[in-house]
Amino acid sequence: MTNVEVRSIAKNYGSVPVLTDISTDFTQGSFTSLLGPSGSGKTTLLRIIAGFIIPDQGNVAIGGNDVTRMPVWARNIGMVFQSYALFPHMTVNENVAFGLARRGIKGEESRKQVERALELVRLPGFGDRKPKQLSGGQQQRVALARAIVTKPSVLLLDEPLSALDRRLRQEMQVELIRIQKESGLTTIFVTHDQEEALTLSDKVAILDRGRIVQIGAPTEVYERPKTRFAAEFLGDTNFLTGTVVAGGIRLANGSTVAVDAPLPATGSEATVAVRPEKIVIRDVARGGKDTDRSNRVSATISSSVYAGTALTYEAAFDGLSFKIFAQNSDARPHSVGDVVELTWSPLHTVPLEAAA
């Protein structure tokens, strides 16, 4: 069942297009992240769904009802902002109860609903405190409680974790997943953080210059990116460009890279992406264990970055450079100057669509 639908949405600011022909669905109970760099249009799309911005064209439907021209208060949405936007002079209870009071729910019924919302965000007993008496993470939980206490049809989150430090942000990611699953709310989440989008979402929509360039499950958009932009924005990637031949592409140096996926017509140019963690390093000088992966190139380690549990290598061959991620499991890590063989599977060699 589709809970939120956007159809042919476009928005310009003056002569500058911000969104161009956006159409997508957000299914009931799903958690979808809108991911993209600054200026990609993700926050504008969220605010159009919320009703803060009216699109120049297209329409928005929630629960099958067209809400494109409907005011914010009539859409039955919950909204959490990056800045929390709590009322500093009110207690936690009063902040959470604010939306209920606007709907005419007061007294004992309001008290019960506020109590349940604070239990859901794991803040029971905090009702009499003021926002200044809370940590950043606790304030964010209050903002969540205020958004969900009114039982909205849709929960909209505009980079709500960006002001938190890394550890607290990771803790809140876990809490967000729990709260969303327990409440069953259709949730749309704006972020520019790739790891956050992959961690939280059922679906990730990648935006670039006002368009959705790819939308799908986290594993789909990461493992099988459609465009160079999607591959680059959602993690590190190695790119190889060559001429299409039977079963793969031929690079400028004459070597052939096998590809286990449909390619353009033979003789045309194509670019493929290979994620750094998919590449295995075999140390030729040390007699490293052979592998059954059919893509192989001889390369020289040109840099090595140690990060405790993992290492990031760069390896050069025939004017090209590869980035490789490796777990820190070897007795002796590879050193700059080591001659190695890089191997990877044709299944991990992903053809990309030509740039429009």
Protein Blocks (a to p, Z undefined) as FASTA:
>chain_A
ZZbdcehiacdehjacfbghiacdddehiacdddddehilmmmmmmmmnopaccfbdcdd
eehiacklgcfklnopadddfklopafkbcfklmmmmmmmmnopahjllmmmmmmmmmmn
opghilmpcfklpcfklmmmmmmmmmmmnopabdcdehkllmpcfklmmmmmmmmmmmmm
mnopacddddfbfklmmmmpmbdcddeehiafbgcdfklmmmmcfbfklmmmnocddddd
ddddehiacdfkopacddddddddehiacdddddfklpccddfknopacdfbfbdcdddd
fbdcdehjaccddddeehiacddddddfbfbdcdehiacdddddfklmccddddZZ
